[in-house]
Amino acid sequence: MPTWSFETGGPIFGSPTLHENVVYVGSGDGHLYAVDILTGAELWRFRTEGAVDSSPAVAEGVVYVLSRDGRLYAVDAMEGTLRWSFRTDGEEIVDFWDFYLSDPLVHEGRVVFGSGDGSVYALDQRTGDLEWRFTTAEIVHAAPIAANGLIFVGGFDGILYALRVETGEVVWEFATEGAPGFPRGDIQRAAALRDGVLYIGSRDFHIYAIDAADGSLLWRQKEGDGWIIATPLLSDENVFFGASDGQRFYSLDRATGAINWSVAVKTRVFGSAVPVGDLIIFGGFNGKLFAVDPASGLVRWRFQTPASRANFATVYEDDGTLNAEMREMYQTPEGFRAAEERLLTLGSIPATPAVRGSMVYFATTEGILYALETAADAAEPEP
């Protein structure tokens, strides 16, 4: 059983953020929450006018979060009171699976984030005043990352941009390949950076390794016909990530992109994996948290959310394959949408868990934040 759970009033698509003794998390009920990390007790909540589908960023006593009401909020981390807010030109949603908003990046006195209005913004961290704005051809819901005076951020136009931190000027652009049905090669989440190389997934079924200095392609690897949404997890030698329709989790050689191993998990994986002890942990849309051996891909244990336990049979057979009713629903446009909505009733885990020691904090589409002691609560060890 979890150490504690905390219930909000809407689905949670963003990741929880840990800072000192507090867990900060946004919810589809329009609130940003501060929760005691030891007890799960609510410390405060801050209300916005839209779903808070970004992961909070915390710096110098302030929590920064983006809401679907089109505003970035700076909230006092102790009191939950508004410091300032900044209005963009508004948020939009690409499709049903556009679950996330851009996670704000606090870097060198600026807050940088993408927007559904197609822009990347840089604001003064203290005042919220606009420093620069860079406009792309499509929605930007990926999180920016920074290194060596550059901001790296991708968008639904399928382009990864390198922008100067001070001005927003473009230094280079990298365009994904695109694929039938997804010609833009949409980039939905953040890149990962290590040793001067950017690793990023796309809806064109590829993961790319890109030279951070000049934007040149180093290698790419295709994952069948599954989107690669998650920001990859990087180790010294390997790249780890899950796929959507491919329903597999992968380890690639970081230098070459060659596949080390893949494991069938029978669920979509949109969130990133995180290291916990000698395992890596990630969540799936079937409401299960997986703990995998990074050397072999062997699943060591799984944790299933209460909503998944209660509703699993409405979506899946006992062996994890879709049941007959769900397969029939997917045959029509109306049924397709209803099937996707039913899938989320399993307490899906669409975002990246947060980790402190052996404790894992993760959130679900049932609107619940969980704290799991992995050393004691690995409830379902694999045979």
N, C-alpha and C positions, 0 to 999 in steps of 0.2 A: 504494500500500500504506500501511496505518497506520504511524505512527511506532513505536508499540508496542501490544501488547494484553496484558490480564491476565485470566486465567481463574479464575472462582469455581466452586463446586460446585452452583449452582442458578440459576434464572432471576432476572434483575434487572429489577424494575419501578420502583424509585425512581430518582431522578436522582443523578448524582454531584455532590459538593460540593467546590469548590476552596478551599483555604485555605493561603496561603503556598506551600510547595513540596510539598504533599500533596493527593492526591485521596482523599476519603472516599466509600465506597459500601457499601450494604447488599446482601445477596443472599438468595435463597430457600433457601440452605443454612444459614441461621440465623446468619450472621456479619456483623459490621461490619468492613470492611477499610480500612486506610490504605495507600496506594500512592504511591510516589515519582512526582512529576509529570513528571520528566524521563526516567526510565528504565522506569517501569512495574513496578519491583521492589516486592515486598510489604515493608512496614515492620512491620506487626503486624496481627493479627486478633483480634476480640473475639467470643466465642460467646454467643448467646442460645438460648432454647429454642423459637424459632419463626422463620418467615421474616421478614427485615428488609426490609419493603416500603415504608418511608418514606424520604424523602431526609434525610440528616443535616443538622443545624444545628450550626455551630461558633461558640463565643463564649468569650473569656477562657480559652483553653486547655482547653476541654471540648467534646466532641462529644455531641450529644443525638440519640437515634434511638429510634424506636418499633418494637417487634417484635410479631408475631402471637401471641406468648406472653402478651400483655396487659400488658406492662411498658414503661415509658419508661426508657431507660438514659442515664446521664451517665457518659461514658468519658473518661479523661485523653487529650488529643489527642496527646501525645508518646509515652506509654508503652503506651496501649491497656489500661489497668487501670480497674477500676470505681471511680467516685467514689460514686455512689448509684444506686438504682433505685426506681421507683414503680409499684405494681401497681394497675391499673384493675380494673373488674369483669369484664374479659375481652373478647376480640375475637370478632367474627362476620363472616361473608362474606355479602353480599346475593345474589350470583350469580356466574357464571363470570367476568364482566367487572369485578368489584369487585377490581381488581388492586392498588390502592394503599392504604397507610395514610396517616394525616394526617402531614404534615411538621411537626415542631415549630417553633414561633416563639419566639425569645428576644427579649424586649421589656421594657425598664424593670425588670430584675431578676427577671422571671418567665419560665417556660417554659410556653407555651400550646399545646394540641393537642387534637384530637378523638379519639374512641374508638369502637370497635365496640359499646360498651355504651350508646351513645346520648348520651354526655356530652361536654362541653367542660371541660377541666381547666386550671387555672392553678396552677403549682407555684413555690415559691421556687427561684430559679436555683441558689443555692449549696447548699441542703440537701435539696431535693426534697420539702419539706413542702407539704402542700396549702394553698393560699390560698383558692381557691373552686372550685366545681363547678356547671356549668349543664347541666341535663338536657333533651334534646329528645325528640321522638317516634320517632326512628329513628337508625340508624347515622350517625356523623360521621367520614368519611374524608377530607374536604377539609381543606386546610391553612388555618389562620387567617392573616389579615393585620391590620395595626394602623395607625391614624392618628388624630390629634386626640383621644386619650384613649379610643378605641373599638377593640374587636376585631371584625372582620367574618369570619364563618364560616358556610358552608352545610352542609346535610346531606341525607341520603337521604329526609327528610321533605319536601324541596322548598322549604325555607324558608332564606332568607339572614338571619342574625341580626346585629344590632349590639349588642354587649355592652360595658359599662363595664370598662375595664382593671382598675380597683382592686377591683371587687366581683363582676363577672359579671352585673350587673343588666341586663335587656333595655331598650334605648333604643327600638329599633324592629324590626319584622320585615317582610320582603318575601316573599310567596308566589309561586312560579312558577305558570304557567298550567295545566300538566298537559296530557296528550295521551292519546288512546286507546291502551291498552296500557301507558301510563306515567302514570297519573293524578296521582301525587305530584309529577311534574316533578323528579325526583331531581337533586340537585347533588352532583357527584362530586369536583370539584377546586376550587382556590382562585379567588377573584375577583382581578381586576386593578384597580388604583386609579390615577387620574390626574386632576388638576385638579378634585377633589371629586366625581368620578363613578366608580362601580363598574361593571365589565363582567364578566359571568359567564354561562357556558353551562349548559345543562340537558339532561337526557335527554328533555325534552318537545320537542326539536328547535329550541329558541329560544336566541338570545343576547339578554341584557337589559342595558340601560344604566340605572343606578339612582342617584339622588341620594344621596350618602353622608351628607348631613346629616339627612335625614328619611325615607329609604327609599322615596321616591316614584319611580314609573316615568317615565323620560324617553323611551325608545323600546325596541322589541323587533323582532327580525328572525328569521324562520323559515328553517331550512335543510332544505327538503324533508322527508324522513323520517329524517334522521340525527341521532343524539345529538351534542351539542356538549359534549365532556368537557374539552378543554384549557383551561387558563387562557389568555385571549387575550394576544397581544403587542400593545402599544400604541406608537404613534408620535405625533408632534404632531397629525397629522390623521387617522390611520387605525387600524383594529383588524384584526389578522390572526389567523386560527385555522383549524384543520382540522376535519373532521367524520368521523363513523363510517361509517354505511351510505351516506351521500351520496358518500363517497370523493372529496371535493373540498377544496380549500384556498381560503380567501376573504380578500379585503380589503374592509372596510366603511368608510364615512365615519364618523369617530368622533362627530361632532356629530349626525348624523341616522340612522345605521344603514343608509343606502342602500348597495347593493352596488356597489363600484368595479369589481371583477373577481372571477372564480373560475376555478380551473384544475383539471381532472380529474387526479388522481394515482393512481387505480385501487388505492387502499388506504385503510384506516382510519387516521386520525390522532388519537391520544389525547393526545400530548404537546404542549407549547407550542413555538412557533417562537422562535428567538433571532437577534439581528442579529450578523452576522460580516462586517466590512468593509461593502461596499455591497450585500450580499445578506442574505436571511433563510433560516435553515436549520431543518429539522424532520425527524423520523423517521416512518416508516410501518410498518404491520404486515407489509408484504411484505419487510421486511429492507433497505429502502433509505433512505438519507439524501438529502434533496432540498435543493438550493440554488436559491432563487427570487428573481427581480428584484422588489422590493417595489412598483415603479411599474407594472409590466405583468403580473406573474404568470408571466412566461416562466421555465421551468425551465432554469437555466444549466448545472447538472451534477448528477449523482447518484453516490452511493457505495453499492455493494451489499455486504452482509456475506458472508463466506465461506459461512455456513450457507444464506443465501438463494441464492447461486450453486449450491450443491450440491443443494438440495432444491426449487428453484423449480418444476421440472416436475412435482413431486408435487402442486402446488396450482394452478398457473397454466398457461395456454397461453403461447406466445411473446409474444403481444400484451398480456399482463397480465390477461386475462379468466380466470375460474375454469375449470378443465378439467372434462371430462364426469364423472369420478369424484367430484370435489368437489361438483358440482351435484347428483348423485344422493345423496350422503351427507347433504346438507342437507334432504332430503325427509322424514327420519324423526328423532324426538327422539334416538335413540341415535346415529345417524349425524351429527346436528348437532353434538353434543358432540365426537365424534371429529374432525370437520372443523375445529372451532375449535382443538382441541389440535394438529392437524397444522399449522395456520397458524402456530402459535408456534414450530414447528421451523425456520422461516425466519430465525431470528435477528431477530425482530421488535424494533422500537425503540419501546417504549410510553411512554417518559418523555422529559423535556426535556433536551437536551444542555446541557453547561456549556462556557463559552467563556473563553479567555484569549488576547487578541491574535488571531492567525489559527489558533490551535489549538482544536479542538473535541473534547470528551471526551463519549462517549456509551456507553450500556450496552444490552444486548440480552437477549432471552429465552433465548439459548443460554448465558447466564451469563458473558458476556465484556464487559469494559470496554475500549473502544478510545480511543486518542489519534490524531487525524487532523490533519495539517498541511494546511489547506485551500488554502493558496497553491500547494502542490506536488502534493497528492494528490487533486485533483478528477479521479478516474480515468475518469469517463465523461462528458465534455462533450456537451451536447446539440447536434445538428446545426443 
